[in-house]
Amino acid sequence: MEYEVVRSKRRTLCLQVKRDGKVVVRAPLKASEKLINDFVSSHLEWIKKKQELVKNAHIPKDFSENEIKELKKRAREIIEPILEYYSNKMGVSYERVSINSAKTRFGSCSSKKTLNFSYRLALYPYEAIEYVCVHELAHLKEMNHSKKFWQIVEAELPNYKARKQLLKRG
C-alpha cells in the first residue's frame, strides 16, 4: 500500500485517509521505517474501510461568503448555549469559542482552552452538535482519547455513539 509519511515532533503514530483516498502517516521524527510499515500493515482493514467511505461520501458543496456567514452565525447560536450548559454541569471552563471553516474536523480543543468548531456543524442535527460540544469540553479534563476521556463523554451523553454516527453522513 502506498502512503505518505509526515514526520514531526509528535510522540505517536497516526493514520489519515484524505478526501481523495490517499493515506498519510504522521510519525515521530525518529520512528523507523519498519515501525511505520508495521503500523500501516496492522491497520489495512481500517484504511480500506475509510477509503471506501470517502469514495462514497457526499462532499458538501462550496458555500458562498454570505452562506458561510449565515452558517457561522447559526452555529454560534446553537453551540454557545450548549457549551454554557455542559461546562457548568461538567465543572470545566474555557477561554474562547471560535467558529471556523474547517473541512476535516468538526471541533478541536487547544491547550490554551480555546474551543474551535466548524460552521458546517450547523448543517447537522442538534444531537450531533451537542455530542461535538461535550466531546471538546471533555478534552478540558482529558487532552486525549483515553478510556477515561470516553467515560467522561459517556457520563454526560450515554448514547454518544449513536450521536457520533450522525456526523458520518457526509
Contacts in CASP RR format, 6 or more apart in sequence:
PFRMAT RR
TARGET T0000
AUTHOR 0000-0000-0000
METHOD contacts of the structure
MODEL  1
MEYEVVRSKRRTLCLQVKRDGKVVVRAPLKASEKLINDFVSSHLEWIKKK
QELVKNAHIPKDFSENEIKELKKRAREIIEPILEYYSNKMGVSYERVSIN
SAKTRFGSCSSKKTLNFSYRLALYPYEAIEYVCVHELAHLKEMNHSKKFW
QIVEAELPNYKARKQLLKRG
1 23 0 8 1.000
1 40 0 8 1.000
1 44 0 8 1.000
1 47 0 8 1.000
2 22 0 8 1.000
2 23 0 8 1.000
3 22 0 8 1.000
3 23 0 8 1.000
3 24 0 8 1.000
3 25 0 8 1.000
3 40 0 8 1.000
4 22 0 8 1.000
4 23 0 8 1.000
4 24 0 8 1.000
4 25 0 8 1.000
5 24 0 8 1.000
5 25 0 8 1.000
5 27 0 8 1.000
5 36 0 8 1.000
6 24 0 8 1.000
6 25 0 8 1.000
6 26 0 8 1.000
6 27 0 8 1.000
7 26 0 8 1.000
7 27 0 8 1.000
7 28 0 8 1.000
7 29 0 8 1.000
7 31 0 8 1.000
8 26 0 8 1.000
8 27 0 8 1.000
8 28 0 8 1.000
8 29 0 8 1.000
9 28 0 8 1.000
9 29 0 8 1.000
10 26 0 8 1.000
10 27 0 8 1.000
10 28 0 8 1.000
11 28 0 8 1.000
12 28 0 8 1.000
13 25 0 8 1.000
13 26 0 8 1.000
13 27 0 8 1.000
13 28 0 8 1.000
13 31 0 8 1.000
13 35 0 8 1.000
13 36 0 8 1.000
13 39 0 8 1.000
14 25 0 8 1.000
14 26 0 8 1.000
14 27 0 8 1.000
15 23 0 8 1.000
15 24 0 8 1.000
15 25 0 8 1.000
15 26 0 8 1.000
15 39 0 8 1.000
15 40 0 8 1.000
15 43 0 8 1.000
15 46 0 8 1.000
15 47 0 8 1.000
16 23 0 8 1.000
16 24 0 8 1.000
16 25 0 8 1.000
16 26 0 8 1.000
17 23 0 8 1.000
17 24 0 8 1.000
17 47 0 8 1.000
17 50 0 8 1.000
17 51 0 8 1.000
17 54 0 8 1.000
18 24 0 8 1.000
18 54 0 8 1.000
19 54 0 8 1.000
19 57 0 8 1.000
19 59 0 8 1.000
19 104 0 8 1.000
20 54 0 8 1.000
21 50 0 8 1.000
21 51 0 8 1.000
21 54 0 8 1.000
21 55 0 8 1.000
23 40 0 8 1.000
23 47 0 8 1.000
23 51 0 8 1.000
25 36 0 8 1.000
25 39 0 8 1.000
25 40 0 8 1.000
27 35 0 8 1.000
27 36 0 8 1.000
40 47 0 8 1.000
53 168 0 8 1.000
57 170 0 8 1.000
58 169 0 8 1.000
58 170 0 8 1.000
59 170 0 8 1.000
60 120 0 8 1.000
60 123 0 8 1.000
60 170 0 8 1.000
63 71 0 8 1.000
68 101 0 8 1.000
68 119 0 8 1.000
71 119 0 8 1.000
71 120 0 8 1.000
71 122 0 8 1.000
71 123 0 8 1.000
72 99 0 8 1.000
72 119 0 8 1.000
72 122 0 8 1.000
74 119 0 8 1.000
74 122 0 8 1.000
75 99 0 8 1.000
75 117 0 8 1.000
75 118 0 8 1.000
75 119 0 8 1.000
75 121 0 8 1.000
75 122 0 8 1.000
75 129 0 8 1.000
76 97 0 8 1.000
76 99 0 8 1.000
78 121 0 8 1.000
78 122 0 8 1.000
78 126 0 8 1.000
78 129 0 8 1.000
79 97 0 8 1.000
79 99 0 8 1.000
79 117 0 8 1.000
79 121 0 8 1.000
79 129 0 8 1.000
79 133 0 8 1.000
80 97 0 8 1.000
82 129 0 8 1.000
82 130 0 8 1.000
82 133 0 8 1.000
82 134 0 8 1.000
83 94 0 8 1.000
83 97 0 8 1.000
83 115 0 8 1.000
83 133 0 8 1.000
83 137 0 8 1.000
86 130 0 8 1.000
86 133 0 8 1.000
86 134 0 8 1.000
86 137 0 8 1.000
86 156 0 8 1.000
87 93 0 8 1.000
87 94 0 8 1.000
87 137 0 8 1.000
89 156 0 8 1.000
90 134 0 8 1.000
90 137 0 8 1.000
90 138 0 8 1.000
90 140 0 8 1.000
90 141 0 8 1.000
90 152 0 8 1.000
90 156 0 8 1.000
92 137 0 8 1.000
92 140 0 8 1.000
92 141 0 8 1.000
93 113 0 8 1.000
93 140 0 8 1.000
94 109 0 8 1.000
94 113 0 8 1.000
94 114 0 8 1.000
94 115 0 8 1.000
94 137 0 8 1.000
94 140 0 8 1.000
95 112 0 8 1.000
95 113 0 8 1.000
95 114 0 8 1.000
96 113 0 8 1.000
96 114 0 8 1.000
96 115 0 8 1.000
97 114 0 8 1.000
97 115 0 8 1.000
97 116 0 8 1.000
97 117 0 8 1.000
98 114 0 8 1.000
98 115 0 8 1.000
98 116 0 8 1.000
98 117 0 8 1.000
99 116 0 8 1.000
99 117 0 8 1.000
99 118 0 8 1.000
99 119 0 8 1.000
100 116 0 8 1.000
100 117 0 8 1.000
100 118 0 8 1.000
100 119 0 8 1.000
101 118 0 8 1.000
101 119 0 8 1.000
102 108 0 8 1.000
102 116 0 8 1.000
102 118 0 8 1.000
102 120 0 8 1.000
103 118 0 8 1.000
103 120 0 8 1.000
105 118 0 8 1.000
106 117 0 8 1.000
106 118 0 8 1.000
106 120 0 8 1.000
106 121 0 8 1.000
106 132 0 8 1.000
106 167 0 8 1.000
107 115 0 8 1.000
107 116 0 8 1.000
107 117 0 8 1.000
107 118 0 8 1.000
107 121 0 8 1.000
107 132 0 8 1.000
107 135 0 8 1.000
107 136 0 8 1.000
108 115 0 8 1.000
108 116 0 8 1.000
108 136 0 8 1.000
109 115 0 8 1.000
109 116 0 8 1.000
109 136 0 8 1.000
109 137 0 8 1.000
109 139 0 8 1.000
109 140 0 8 1.000
109 143 0 8 1.000
110 116 0 8 1.000
111 143 0 8 1.000
113 140 0 8 1.000
115 136 0 8 1.000
115 137 0 8 1.000
116 136 0 8 1.000
117 132 0 8 1.000
117 133 0 8 1.000
117 136 0 8 1.000
121 128 0 8 1.000
121 129 0 8 1.000
121 132 0 8 1.000
122 129 0 8 1.000
124 166 0 8 1.000
124 167 0 8 1.000
124 169 0 8 1.000
125 166 0 8 1.000
127 162 0 8 1.000
127 163 0 8 1.000
127 166 0 8 1.000
128 163 0 8 1.000
128 164 0 8 1.000
128 166 0 8 1.000
128 167 0 8 1.000
130 157 0 8 1.000
130 163 0 8 1.000
131 153 0 8 1.000
131 157 0 8 1.000
131 160 0 8 1.000
131 163 0 8 1.000
131 164 0 8 1.000
131 166 0 8 1.000
131 167 0 8 1.000
132 167 0 8 1.000
134 153 0 8 1.000
134 156 0 8 1.000
134 157 0 8 1.000
134 160 0 8 1.000
135 153 0 8 1.000
135 160 0 8 1.000
138 149 0 8 1.000
138 152 0 8 1.000
138 153 0 8 1.000
138 156 0 8 1.000
139 149 0 8 1.000
141 149 0 8 1.000
141 152 0 8 1.000
142 148 0 8 1.000
142 149 0 8 1.000
142 152 0 8 1.000
153 160 0 8 1.000
154 160 0 8 1.000
157 163 0 8 1.000
END
